Amino acid sequence: MKYISTRGGMAPAPYSETLLEGLAPDGGLAVPEQLPGVDAARLESWRGLGYAELATEILGLFATDIPREDLARMCRAAYSAENFVSAEIVPLTRIDGGITLVGLSEGPTLAFKDMAMQFLGQALEYALARRGSTLSILGATSGDTGSAAEYALRGKDGIAVYMLSPQGRMSAFQRAQMYSLTDANIHNIAIDGVFDDCQNLVKELSGDLAFKRAHHLGTVNSINLGRITAQIVYYFWAWLRASDDVPSAERAGFEVSFAVPSGNFGNILSGHFARSMGVPIRRLVLAANENNVLDEFFRTGVYRPRGADDTHATSSPSMDISKASNLERFIYDLVGRDAERLAGLWRELDAQGSFDLSAETHRFESEFGLVSGTSTHADRVETIRAVHAATGITIDPHTADGVQVARTYVEPGVPMLVLETAKPAKFPEIVAEATGEAAALPAHLADLLELPQHVTELANDGAALRALIVAHAESDDRQGDPGQPAE
Ligand SMILES: *Cc1c(COP(=O)(O)O)cnc(C)c1O
């Protein structure tokens, strides 16, 4: 299996290579030359597998350049009892109104990004060792992505992490989660500025090609193909678990729908791929918060990203995204994998800030099962309250966006599976507003807030950041054993 660019300008590359690159050289995104198909018999043959084994089967269809036993070892290490609280890794829980939660937040940072990042950490370490090279991840975070990356990459050979966060603007829990790490390869840097300043510093240093090359700078952002492929696994898993009690003669045609709290369109894109591969998915329900560029697109066919000034800070902050970087991969399929037409749309987007596919809107649902909706702060509060009152279960505000929008699309006889993208303990304010009770931290994290924190405070200044990276690289070299090959 080889990977090509959505814009047609990349020589076919193997899976491991795409993990180490961000955008394709032509500015597009890597996609499989052809999605692998999984027929009903094969799907059924996977019913008895545990999560790590299922991940090995599915990722094995994509990572054909990684020997099977290596992939199996990486999946076992990623989806282990050490990393995930639930023995099933991804538990399914029925709530009210025909809705089932798919528990994607059992990992170390209590959010679904762990599902992909834990695998990516394994795969990056493997790919770097095979190439004999190293990687410095430079990232900016307002909370969730940075911590998931740090927990996936801590202690990994050949990888250093420089994670910028806006000083004083993360929650106490998010700070404790990131800054309490003591691994030598994790560098937390609090920038005197806001999240956009952090992101601009990343852009500045990544745009300095000489510096980027000298220090092997890379990212693990949401367009990373390793993340997208790892997320496909839980759509298969959830369908298998939802159909466990269905009589075997009826399973092949048994459909479920998924509702996905969305921001960068990464999670739901993996659902689109799973559906294209053969998982019997009736609808993929995209849930947006007040930053509803994607809902607007799926309703009107007009895609018009918004600027930072038009992006609201909401109570489901991980969905406060107004430019959905992974949408390009879906549009590529929508236009029949016509790279030239795709590239034309993105030229239009660059030139006039939008493109118009309103002539195609009728195909969104009929061909791709894609429908959408928007949820607001008031909806989140009411949904958290109502689910808690009906079931005793507390959901987080992102999952609440999913449940709220899902309710409008529930159909009799079709399980509605809502992806639980975070745990409520991460968002105590809205949970208290909705239920009158604080969401307790899981027992194994109870002392997290008391641990000593490690963070370097830095001015919002590219030169200072460069100097810090150079100093760490030099001290890593001094500490390296000269008798050993460079890690
Ligand atoms: C990242 C994130 C999302 C959005 O996922 P995308 O893949 O960007 O669409 C939703 N909820 C939570 C809690 C997240 O961390």
PDBQT file of the ligand as one rigid body, heavy atoms in Angstrom, charges set to zero:
ROOT
HETATM    1  C1  LIG A 501      -9.625  17.125  19.379  1.00  0.00    +0.000 C 
HETATM    2  C2  LIG A 501     -10.939  16.978  20.047  1.00  0.00    +0.000 A 
HETATM    3  C3  LIG A 501     -12.142  17.021  19.325  1.00  0.00    +0.000 A 
HETATM    4  C4  LIG A 501     -12.202  17.275  17.837  1.00  0.00    +0.000 C 
HETATM    5  O1  LIG A 501     -11.668  16.219  17.059  1.00  0.00    +0.000 OA
HETATM    6  P1  LIG A 501     -11.255  16.456  15.525  1.00  0.00    +0.000 P 
HETATM    7  O2  LIG A 501     -10.551  15.209  15.128  1.00  0.00    +0.000 OA
HETATM    8  O3  LIG A 501     -10.337  17.653  15.538  1.00  0.00    +0.000 OA
HETATM    9  O4  LIG A 501     -12.491  16.719  14.750  1.00  0.00    +0.000 OA
HETATM   10  C5  LIG A 501     -13.319  16.819  20.015  1.00  0.00    +0.000 A 
HETATM   11  N1  LIG A 501     -13.330  16.638  21.353  1.00  0.00    +0.000 NA
HETATM   12  C6  LIG A 501     -12.195  16.593  22.083  1.00  0.00    +0.000 A 
HETATM   13  C7  LIG A 501     -12.274  16.407  23.560  1.00  0.00    +0.000 C 
HETATM   14  C8  LIG A 501     -10.946  16.757  21.459  1.00  0.00    +0.000 A 
HETATM   15  O5  LIG A 501      -9.823  16.734  22.194  1.00  0.00    +0.000 OA
ENDROOT
TORSDOF 0
